[in-house]
Amino acid sequence: MTTNPTNSRAGRREWTALGVLMLPLLLVSMDVSVLYFAVPAIGADLEPTGTQQLWIFDIYAFVLAGLLMTMGSVGDRVGRRRLLLIGAAAFGAASLVAAYANSAETLIAARAVLGIGGATLMPSTLALVRTMFTDAAQRAKAIAVWSGVMTAGVALGSVLSGVLVEFFWWGSVFLVNLPAMALLLLLGPLLLPESRDPAPGRFDWLSVPLSMAAVLPVVYGLKEIPSQGWNVRYVISITVGLLFAALFVQRQRTARSPMISPALFRGPGFTPAVALNLISAFGVMGSAYFTTQYLQSVLGSSALEAALWALLPSLPIGLAAPLAARLVQQGVNRAYVVAAGFAIAASGYTLLAFAGTDTMALVLVACGVLASGLVMVMSQIMDLALSGVPVERAGSASSLMETGAEFGGALGMAVLGSVGTAVYRHGIPSSAPDAAHETLGGALAVAGRMPERTGDALATAARAAFTDGMQAAGIAGAVLLSGAAVLAAVSLRRIRARTHEDAGQADKLSPSGV
């Protein structure tokens, strides 16, 4: 059932509802990074073990990634608005528990529930955008807003964390979720339409553990490789995940009522959209791995100063997605707009290749150029993917795109992080202690315990080696995104921007007729 008639133009009610939808999206994306600067305060208060501290930080992203596909399919069946409101209630309750957690175990459990809530909220918001905005031009603008808020939320989360921890206690980073979730629960039933697949079939319960077994080991392995190296344990983890991924795909091809219908991939442009979205997430997270460390450890900024400086590159993001949407609406082939976005992002990585140990302005400009290009890509790719599927399957399509983004982000950190780490280790003097060869943070800690002259020499060498690694990663990122620009131009060239009438025809397709 869908309350917004096909081919109707959205009015004030729908645009107001979009504003309401952006609240949970902003908070879910912020929660990915909101603990960046709160971890030391949490460590001093709760005294977690090293393993517990890692789980406090990582459990949210793991649960979120593992349940995205499941929750997208559930939303298609029970209703996206209903699932959104259930997720908002869970997210708010878990935020309250996390804020006042008196043990590491309680905080880990609360963060896991936050991940479950986030997995219900993310695909539901995008699916509801697809439901409310059936006019192609309006939908493109709405998805541009969605993409900008999603990207800005990650940057804002770290800044908010630094500010709140500076003036309040660490639990305040969770309490900020409560007013927004309360507002969503109040206004959601009044403004948001309910929509679901009218003939979803039986829910395929076997696909749930298969999807989690496919996603979690791969994400875990990819997240650990940048800091721990290509340990055989992480390689095995990724291999196991890929084996379960093959079983999951086979299950979707043979089940009578699959969680993710293979018919989605027969929609115009959906398959290249998933692949290009993964690459764009690769670019975003691959650069973030270096720039946050550069601001703090190379330039010596405090946590709060680094967070505030890191906010500057997000300012042009608000212009990038609307610009891309406007170009497509004026007749520019979407393939060339997406290719241009990748080319702009590649130039951002190229600028990183010229960074030195005291070139903050250059690094910030590079980050801004990179983010703007990739937001252009993501907004257009999301619009392409959703406009080519029936509204009944918008939740499943959204969850696939977001799961691909989780993979891409983890892969970006693993690959570019490994490139940077290899160059860094090569640049550290062989006579330096082992800890100095592992990470820049380790080298600076060791240098602080050495005699002043020797310690200063090691710290200078470590900062230069890290910058050399960032330059190498910049070159690798520029090459990859340049290749993505060519891929986008070739794979999307024959897929024209969908018109008002095209969207209506997609909405009329039966679930088996995609």
N, C-alpha and C positions, 0 to 999 in steps of 0.2 A: 504494500500500500504506500502511496505517495501523495502527500497533500498538495504539492506544488504542481499545477497542471503543466504538461509538456508544452514547450514552446511559449510559455508565458514569461514576460519580462519581470524581473524582481523589482520590488518597490521598497519603500522605506522600512517595512517590517523585516524583509530579508536582509537588508544591509545592517539594520540594528542587530538582528540575530547573528550576523557574521561577527560583529564586534563582541558579542557575548561568547561566541565560539573561540575567539582568539585568547580569551582568558585562560582556559585550561591548556591550550596549545603552548602559550608562553610559559606557563609554570612547568609543564612537562619537559619542555626543552631546557628551561633553566635548571631543573633538578639534575640534569646530566653533569653540570659544572658547578652547582651551588656549594659543594663541599671543598672546592679547590683550596680555599683559604681558611676553612673551618676545621680541617683535620687536626692541626696542632692543638687547638683549644679542646677538641674532643678527646685527643690523646691525653692531655693533662688532666681532664676531668674524669673520664671513664677508665683510663689506663688499659686500653685494649692491648692484646698481644699483637705481634707483627702480622700474623695471619688474619686476626679479627679486624685490624685496621684496613687491610686490603679488601676484605669482604664488605666493610662499611662503605667503602668507596665504590666497589665494583658491582655489588649485588643488584643495584637498581638497573644498571644497563644490561646485565645478563638476563634478568627476569623480563625486562621490557623486550629485548630482542627475541627471546625464546617464545613469547606469547603473542607477538604481533599478528602472525597469520591466524592463530586460533581465534583471537578476539575479533579480527576482521570478519571471519566466517560466522562467528556467533552474532555479531551485529547485524549481518545480512538476514539472519534467521529471527532473532527476537526483537529487532528494531534498533536502529542506530541511536535514536534519541534515548530510548530506555537504557541501552548499554552505557551511553555517555553519562547519564545521571547516576546510574549505579557506580560507575567508575569514579565520578566526582565525589560521591559520598565516601567511597573507600579511600580515595586519595586524601580527602580532608581529615578523616579519622586517623589514617596512618601518619599524617603530618603532625597531628596533635600528640600522638604517642611518641613519635621521633623527637619532638621538641623537648619532651620531659623525660626521655629515656634515662634510667639510672644505671644502666649496664650496657656493655658492648653487645651482648646477645639480644637485648630488647631493641637496640638501635638497628642491628642487622635485620631482625625480623620486620621492623617497621619499614625499613628501606625496601625489603622484598615486597611488602604489600604496596608500597608506592610504585614499584615496578609493575605490579599487576594492574593497578589503577591506571598507570600511564599507558599500558598496552591496550586498555579499553578506550582511552581518550583519543589517542593519536589517529587511528584509522577512522574512528567515528566522526571526528571533526572534518576530515577531508571528504568522507563519504557524504556528510550532510551538506557540505559546500556543493558537491555534485548534485544533490537532490534539490537544493534551493535555487541554484542558478542554472537553468536549462538554456538560457540564451548564451550563445557561444562567446560573444564579446564580454558580457557581464561575468561569465564564469572565468574567463581569462584574467580579468581584473581581480576577482575574488581569490583565485589561486595565487596570483602575484602577491596579494596581501598575506595569504597563508605562508608562502615561501619566505617572505621577508621577516615575518614574526618568528617563524621556526628558527631561522638562522641567527637573528638578533638575540633570541632567548638564550642561546648557548653562551654568547659573549656577555650578556647582561647578568647571567647567573653568577659568574665568577666575580664581577664587580659588586653585585649585591652582597655576595658572601663576604668580600673584603670590608665593605662599609659596615654591615651589621655586626660582624665579629669585632670590628674596631670599637664600636660604641655600645654593644649589647652582649648577651651571652650567646653561645653557639646555637642554642635551640631556636633563636629568632629566625634563622635561615629557613626553618620549616613553618613557623607560624605565619609567614607572609602568604602561605598558600590558602589559609582559611577564609579570609574575606572574599577572595575570587571564587572559591568553590561554593561558598554560601550564595553568592550572587548568581552563579550558574544554576544552582538548584532552585533558586527562586524564579529566575527569568526563563530558564530553559523550557519548562512546560508551556509557558505562554507564547514564546516566540519561535521555538524550533519545531519544524514539522517532523512527524514520525514517518519513517520509511523502512521497508523491509522487502525481502524477496517473497513474493506471494506463493511460490512453489519451490521451496528450498530442498525438499527431500530430507531423508533421515540424516542426522548429524553423524559424521564418520569419526567415532571416538578413537579408533586406532591411529588416525592421522595426528592426533594431539601429541602423544609421546614421540612419534616418529619425527614430527616437525621440531620439537624441542631437542631431541637427540641429534638432529642434523645441525641446528643453529648453535646451540650452546658450546659444544666442543670446539667448533671452528672459531667462534668469537673469542672464547677463552684463549686458545692458542695464539691467535693473531694479536690479542691485547698484551700478552706476556712477552712475545718475541722482542719488541723494541727495547725493553729494559733488561731482559734476562738472556737474550741471544737465542740462536737456533738450537735450543736444547732438544734432545730426542723426545722428551716427554711432550713438548708442545707440538712437535711434528706428528707424533702419534695421535695426539688429541685432534689435530686438524684432519688427519687421515680417517679417524673414526667418524668424525662429523660428516665428512664427504661420503663415506659409505652409507651412513644413515640418510644422507640427502638423496642418494641414488634410490634407496628403498622408498623414501617418501615420494619421489617423482613417480616411481613405478606404481605405488599405491594410488596416486591421483589419476593415473592413466587407466587403471583397471577397476577402481571402485565405482559402484553404481551411483553414489551421491558423494563425490569427493569434496574435501574441504576447499581445495583450490582447483577450480575447473580448468582443465587444459584448454577449453574453448576461449578463455581469456587471452591466450597467446595468439589466437587467430584474429584478434581485433586489430584494426589498422594501426600500426606503429607501437603496439604495446610492448612487444619483445625488445626492439631497440630502445624504447623508453626505459625499461628496467635496467638494461645494460648501461646506458648513458647516465642514468641516475646514480648507479653504483660508482661510476668513474668520478662523477662530480663530488660525491661524498668522500671518495678517496682523496681528492684534492683538498677539500676543506680540512679534514682531520690530519692529513699528512703535514700541512703547514703549521697547524696549531701545536703539534708536538714540539716544534722547534721554537716558534716565536715566543711562547710563554716562558720557556727556559732562557731564551736570549735576553728578554727584558729583565729578568730577575738575576740570573747567574752571571751573564756576560756584562751587562750594563750596571748591575748592582742596585737596581731599583728595589724598594720595599714591596711587599706583597700588594698593599693597597695602591701604591704608585703604579706598579705593573698592571694591575687590573684596570685602573683608570686610563692609562695609555692604551691598553688593548681595546678599549671601547671606541677609540677614534676610528679605526678602520671599518667599523660597522655603520658609520654615518652614511656613506654613499649607497649602502644596500637598499635603503628606502626608495631610491630612484631607479635602481637597476631593473627590478622586476616589472614595474609599470612601463618603463621604456621598452622592454622586450615585448610586452603585450601590445603596446601601441604600434610598434613596427609591424607585427604580424597582422593586426587589424587593418593597417594601411596597405596591405598587399605584399609585404616582403615575405618571401618563402620562409617558413619556420625553420627549415633545415639550415638556412644561412644565418638566421638569428642565433640558433643554438651553436652553430660552428663559430660565429663571432664571439659568443660568450666564452667558449672554450679557449679561443685565441687570446682574448683579453686576460683570462685566468692564467694562461701559459706565460703571458708577458709579466704577470705578477711574480710567478716563480722565477722568471729570468732576472727580474730585479733582485730577488733574494740571492741569486748567484753572484751578485756584485757587493754583497754586504760585507762590512768589516766589523771589527770589535767595538767601534764607537759610532755606528751609523744608524741610530735609532730612527731618524726621519725617513731614511730609505726603506727600512724594514716595515715601518708603519704604512708607508705609501704602497709598498709591495703587497701587504696584507689587504689593504683596501681595494686595490685593483683586482687581486685574486678573488676576494669574496664577492665583489660586484659581478665579475664575469660568471662565477659559478651560480649565483642567485638568478641571473638571466637564464642560465641553462635549466636550473631546477624548476623554475616557475613554468617554463614552456614544456618541459618534459612531463611534469605532473598534469598539466592541462591536456597534453596529447594522450597520455595514458588513460585519464578518466573520461575524456570525451569519446573515446573509442569503445567503451564498454557499456552495457545496459546499466541503468541506475540500480537495478536489483542486485548487481554484483559490485557496487561501488566500494563496499567495505572490504571485500576480498582483494580487489585491485589496489586499494589504498595500502592495505597491510603488506602486499607484495612489494610495492614501491618502497615502503619504509623499512622492511626487512632487508631489502637490497642495499638501502642506505647504511644500515647498521653494519652489514658485511663490508661495504666500501670504506666506511670510516675506519674500521678495525684493520682492513687490509692496507689502507694508506699509512696508518701509524706503523704497521709492521714493516712494510717494504721501505718507505722513505726513512723510517727510524733506523732500520738496519743499515741502509746506505750511510746515513750520517754517523752512526755508531762505529762502523768499520773505518771510516775516514778519521774519526776522532781518536780511536785507539792507535791508528798508525801514527798520528801526530804527537802522541804522548811519549816523552823520553822513556826508553826501555828501563832506565835505572829507577823510575818512579815506583812507589809502592803499588801493590796490586789494586787497591781501592781506587787509585787515581786513574787506572786504565778502564774501569767499569763505566763511570758516569762523570759528568762535569761536577755535579753536586758532591760526589765522593772525592774528587780531586781537590775541590775547594776546602772541604772539611779536613783533608790530610794536610793541605798547605797551611791551614790555620794553626796546626799543632807543630809546625816546623819552625826552625830559626827564621827570623824575618826575611833575610836575603834569599835563602833557599826556598822558603814558602812563596815569596812573591814571584820568583822565577817559575815555579811550578804552576801557580795560579795563572800567570800570563800565558804560559804554554798551553794550559788546558782551555782557556778562553779562546785562544787562537785556533786550537784544534777543533773545538766545538763549532766555531764559525766556519772553518773549512768544511766540516761535515754538513752544515746547513747550506753552504754553497753547492756542494755536491748533490744534496737532496733537491735543491732548487733546479739544477740542471736536469735531474731525472724527472722531476715533476713537470718541467716545461716540455720535455720530449713527450711524455705520456699525454699531456693535455693537448699538445699540438696534433698528436695522432688521433685523439678523440675528436678534435675539430674536423679532421678529414673524414673520420668515420661517421660523424653526424651529418655532414654535408652529403655523403653518399647514401646512407641508409634512410634518411628522412626526406630526401629531395622529391620523391614521388608522392609523399604523403602531404596533401594540401591541408591548410588550416580548416578546421571543421566549421561549417556555417550553422546558422540558426536551424535550418531544416535538417541538416545532417544529425545534429544532436537529437532531434525529435525522432528520427528514424532509428537511431541506436536505442533510444528508450523504449521503442515499440517491439524490439526484438525479444523473443522468448529466451529463457535461460539457455536453451539448447541451440539457439540460432545465432550465436555470436559469430 
